[in-house]
């Protein structure tokens, strides 16, 4: 599925396939490529990143040796800063991390580079799943039960400007849930432990983390219940359930459970949700080069990413890991999408900054 089909912003994921010059085929031969992954070793993003780079390398002429450097921190921002500020722009260092659009829109002090300046290679999208402890008073045995909750409960995320935190807070607001959000957790694993210890009731996880960590430790034992998923945007508007989770309703479906089947969400809260789903669905994490990287390695890696995306072996491994087919934003058109979503109105940015400030605890 390409970006145009996925979000309807008119940006496709198709690159012109050009035959590499003989010299280009030797660019990476005998060289070592350092991949900076913006999560801890063994985390969901690390597992995904290593799998992506394994397949990507199969399509890079010369097949360089890959060395992984994990650099967790600030929701992937630490890795982004490193690639943008420290790594040499020689095509031998690439990042694999979250494209944190929200941090840039909000002028986050931790982010010292613009995503518009990075050498965008290709991004892979993913949905997220929201889940809650089943013993949250008066008890949550079905999605409809969340509307019976009267006592304040706690949700958790990583940083006030992270997409996880914002999506949790904005959906609790849209659904009128008495949610007290706590931020600053270093990893999804730390949040899961807090849920097991009854310190936290609600959070969200990427579909990869959900099936590999959440489902076996929280869902199957009956500790937590899946509530809703982002949903996959469809052409012409609306959302459909991700094929990996056909029994989990979309956030829009749950919104209509609360406000009526004909309810149509609007306003800055819903715009925030749509922006998060659009970016997560196309480039939750991406491969990128430092700013001002040479044209030759940029072209080689973009073509390799497209070939990887078209490779049945990659798609099979991706589906094994995430339970869903991959969605992608690739090359120049992916870079154009990044610039487009960063071009929202000043009024919306002002709203976001105020909303984030209220969530900083």
C-alpha positions in Angstrom: 0.0 0.0 0.0 1.5 3.4 -0.9 1.2 6.7 0.9 -1.4 8.1 -1.5 -3.7 5.1 -0.8 -2.9 5.2 2.9 -3.6 8.9 3.8 -4.8 10.6 0.6 -2.4 13.4 0.8 -1.4 12.9 -2.8 2.1 11.5 -2.0 3.0 8.2 -3.5 5.7 5.7 -2.5 7.0 5.0 -6.0 10.5 5.8 -7.1 11.7 5.9 -10.6 13.9 2.9 -11.0 17.2 3.8 -12.6 20.0 1.5 -13.5 23.0 2.0 -11.3 26.3 3.0 -13.0 29.1 0.4 -12.6 31.0 2.7 -10.2 27.9 3.1 -8.0 27.7 -0.6 -7.5 31.1 -0.4 -5.8 30.2 2.6 -3.5 29.6 0.4 -0.5 31.8 -2.6 -1.4 34.1 -3.4 1.4 32.8 -0.6 3.6 31.0 -0.6 7.0 27.7 1.2 7.5 26.8 2.3 11.0 23.1 2.2 11.8 22.0 4.4 14.7 18.8 2.9 16.1 16.8 5.2 18.4 15.7 2.6 21.0 17.4 0.4 23.5 18.9 -2.9 22.5 16.2 -5.6 22.5 13.3 -3.1 22.4 10.6 -3.2 19.8 12.2 -0.5 17.6 15.6 -2.3 17.8 14.1 -5.7 16.8 12.3 -4.0 13.9 15.3 -1.9 12.9 17.7 -4.8 12.7 15.3 -6.8 10.6 14.8 -3.8 8.2 18.6 -3.3 7.9 19.1 -7.0 7.2 16.8 -6.9 4.3 17.9 -3.4 3.1 21.5 -4.6 3.0 20.5 -7.4 0.6 19.5 -4.8 -1.9 22.5 -2.4 -1.5 25.1 -2.9 -4.3 28.3 -4.0 -2.6 26.5 -5.2 0.5 28.3 -3.3 3.2 28.9 -4.7 6.7 26.3 -3.3 9.1 27.2 -2.3 12.7 24.3 -1.3 14.9 24.6 1.5 17.5 21.7 1.8 19.9 21.0 5.3 21.1 17.8 5.4 23.2 16.5 8.7 24.6 13.8 11.3 24.2 11.6 9.2 22.0 14.3 8.8 19.3 15.4 12.4 19.3 18.8 11.5 20.8 19.6 9.3 17.8 18.2 12.0 15.4 20.5 14.6 16.9 23.5 12.4 16.7 23.0 11.6 13.0 22.3 15.2 12.2 25.1 16.8 14.3 27.9 14.2 14.8 27.8 11.7 12.0 29.8 12.4 8.9 27.6 13.0 5.8 29.4 10.4 3.8 26.7 7.8 3.4 28.2 5.5 5.9 26.1 6.4 8.9 22.3 6.1 8.8 19.6 6.6 11.4 16.7 4.3 12.1 14.3 6.0 14.4 11.0 7.7 15.0 10.3 10.6 12.8 9.1 12.9 15.6 7.1 15.4 13.7 5.4 16.7 16.9 8.7 17.5 18.6 9.6 19.7 15.6 6.2 21.4 15.4 6.5 22.2 19.1 10.0 23.5 18.9 11.1 21.0 21.4 14.4 22.0 23.0 15.7 18.5 22.9 15.4 18.3 19.1 18.3 20.3 17.5 17.7 19.3 13.9 14.9 19.7 11.3 13.5 16.5 9.8 13.2 18.5 6.6 17.0 18.6 6.4 17.7 14.9 6.9 18.4 12.7 3.9 15.1 10.8 4.0 15.5 7.3 2.6 12.3 5.5 3.5 9.8 5.2 6.4 7.6 2.3 7.5 4.3 2.9 9.2 2.5 1.1 12.0 -0.7 1.4 13.9 -0.8 1.6 17.7 -3.1 -0.2 20.2 -4.5 1.4 23.4 -5.1 -0.9 26.3 -6.4 -0.6 29.9 -6.2 -2.6 33.1 -9.4 -4.7 33.4 -9.7 -3.9 37.2 -9.9 -0.1 36.6 -13.0 0.7 38.7 -15.8 -0.3 38.3 -14.2 -2.9 36.0 -13.5 -3.0 32.3 -14.6 -6.2 30.5 -15.6 -4.6 27.2 -14.8 -1.4 25.4 -18.2 0.1 26.4 -17.3 -0.3 30.0 -14.8 2.6 29.8 -17.7 5.0 29.6 -18.8 3.8 33.1 -15.5 4.9 34.7 -16.0 7.8 37.1 -12.8 7.6 39.2 -9.7 9.2 37.9 -7.2 6.7 36.5 -3.6 7.1 35.3 -2.2 6.8 31.8 1.4 6.9 30.9 3.8 7.9 28.1 7.4 9.0 27.4 7.4 12.8 26.9 4.9 15.6 26.7 5.4 16.1 23.0 5.7 12.4 22.0 3.0 11.0 19.7 2.2 8.4 22.3 1.5 10.9 25.0 -0.4 13.3 22.8 -2.6 10.5 21.3 -3.5 9.2 24.7 -4.3 12.6 26.1 -6.3 13.8 23.1 -8.4 10.6 22.9 -9.1 10.7 26.6 -10.3 14.3 26.1 -12.4 13.4 23.0 -14.0 10.4 24.9 -14.4 12.4 28.1 -12.5 9.9 30.2 -11.2 10.9 33.7 -7.6 10.3 32.7 -4.6 11.7 34.7 -1.6 11.4 32.4 1.9 10.7 33.7 4.8 11.3 31.4 8.6 10.7 31.5 8.8 6.9 31.4 12.0 5.8 29.6 10.6 2.9 27.7 7.5 0.8 26.9 8.9 -1.9 29.1 9.0 0.4 32.2 5.4 1.3 31.5 4.4 -2.3 31.2 5.9 -3.0 34.6 4.1 -0.1 36.1 0.8 -1.5 34.7 1.6 -4.9 36.2 2.2 -3.2 39.5 -1.1 -1.3 39.3 0.6 2.0 39.2 -0.7 2.8 35.7 -3.9 1.7 34.1 -3.8 2.8 30.4 -1.2 3.3 27.7 -0.6 2.5 24.0 2.0 0.4 22.1 2.9 -0.1 18.5 1.5 -3.2 16.9 4.9 -4.8 17.1 5.2 -4.2 20.8 1.6 -5.2 21.3 1.9 -8.7 19.8 5.4 -9.4 21.1 5.2 -8.0 24.6 1.7 -6.7 25.6 -0.5 -9.6 24.4 1.5 -12.4 26.1 2.1 -10.5 29.4 -1.0 -8.3 29.8 -3.8 -9.3 27.5 -3.8 -13.1 27.6 -3.5 -13.2 31.5 -6.5 -10.9 31.6 -4.7 -8.0 33.2 -5.5 -5.6 30.4 -8.0 -5.2 27.6 -7.4 -3.7 24.1 -9.6 -0.7 23.7 -9.0 0.8 20.3 -6.4 1.1 17.5 -5.4 4.1 15.5 -6.9 2.6 12.4 -5.7 2.8 8.8 -6.7 6.0 6.9 -8.7 5.2 3.8 -9.0 7.2 0.6 -11.8 9.7 0.8 -11.7 9.9 4.6 -12.4 7.7 7.5 -10.4 4.8 8.9 -10.5 1.0 8.7 -9.3 -1.6 11.1 -5.8 -2.9 10.6 -5.8 -6.4 9.3 -3.6 -7.5 12.1 -6.3 -6.6 14.6 -9.7 -7.1 13.0 -11.5 -7.4 16.4 -10.1 -4.1 17.9 -12.2 -1.1 16.9 -10.7 2.1 15.6 -10.6 5.2 17.7 -13.3 6.7 15.4 -15.5 3.8 16.1 -15.1 4.2 19.8 -15.7 7.9 19.5 -19.1 7.1 17.8 -19.9 4.6 20.6 -19.6 7.6 23.0 -21.2 10.4 20.9 -23.5 8.6 18.5 -23.2 6.9 15.1 -23.6 10.1 13.2 -21.1 12.1 15.3 -18.3 13.7 13.3 -15.3 14.8 15.3 -13.7 18.1 14.4 -11.6 20.8 15.9 -7.9 20.9 17.0 -8.2 17.8 19.2 -9.3 15.7 16.2 -6.8 17.4 14.0 -4.1 16.4 16.4 -5.3 12.8 16.3 -5.4 12.8 12.5 -1.8 14.2 12.2 -0.5 11.5 14.6 -2.2 8.7 12.7 -1.1 10.0 9.3 2.6 10.2 10.3 2.5 7.0 12.3 0.8 5.1 9.5 3.4 6.1 6.9 6.7 6.6 8.8 6.5 5.7 12.5 10.2 4.9 12.0 12.4 5.8 9.1 15.9 5.3 7.6 17.7 8.6 7.1 21.1 10.1 6.3 22.7 13.2 7.8 21.9 16.6 6.3 23.9 17.3 3.1 24.7 13.6 2.5 26.1 13.1 -1.0 23.6 12.4 -3.8 25.1 9.0 -4.8 24.6 7.1 -1.5 21.2 8.8 -1.1 20.1 7.5 -4.5 21.6 4.1 -3.9 19.8 3.7 -0.5 16.5 5.0 -1.8 16.5 2.5 -4.6 17.5 -0.3 -2.2 14.7 0.7 0.1 12.2 0.5 -2.7 13.5 -2.9 -3.8 13.3 -4.1 -0.2 9.7 -2.9 0.1 8.8 -4.8 -3.1 10.6 -8.0 -1.9 8.2 -10.8 -0.8 10.8 -12.0 1.7 10.8 -8.7 3.5 7.0 -8.5 3.4 6.8 -12.0 4.9 9.2 -11.1 7.7 7.5 -7.8 8.4 4.1 -9.5 8.6 5.6 -12.2 10.9 6.8 -9.4 13.2 3.8 -7.0 13.1 1.0 -9.3 11.9 0.2 -6.8 9.2 1.4 -5.9 5.7 3.9 -3.0 5.5 3.0 0.5 4.5 5.8 2.9 3.4 6.8 6.4 2.4 9.9 6.3 0.2 12.5 8.7 -1.2 11.7 12.2 -2.5 8.0 11.7 -2.1 8.4 10.6 1.5 10.6 13.7 2.1 7.8 15.8 0.5 5.3 14.4 3.0 7.5 15.4 5.9 7.6 18.9 4.6 3.9 18.9 4.1 2.9 17.8 7.6 5.3 20.4 9.0 3.4 23.1 7.2 0.4 23.4 9.5 -1.1 26.8 10.5 0.4 28.9 13.2 -3.0 28.7 15.0 -2.8 25.0 15.2 0.8 25.1 16.4 -0.2 27.5 19.2 -3.0 25.1 20.2 -0.5 22.2 20.3 2.0 24.1 22.4 -0.7 25.0 24.9 -2.0 21.4 25.0 1.6 20.0 25.6 2.3 22.6 28.3 -0.8 21.5 30.2 0.4 17.9 30.0 3.9 18.5 31.3 4.1 17.1 34.8 
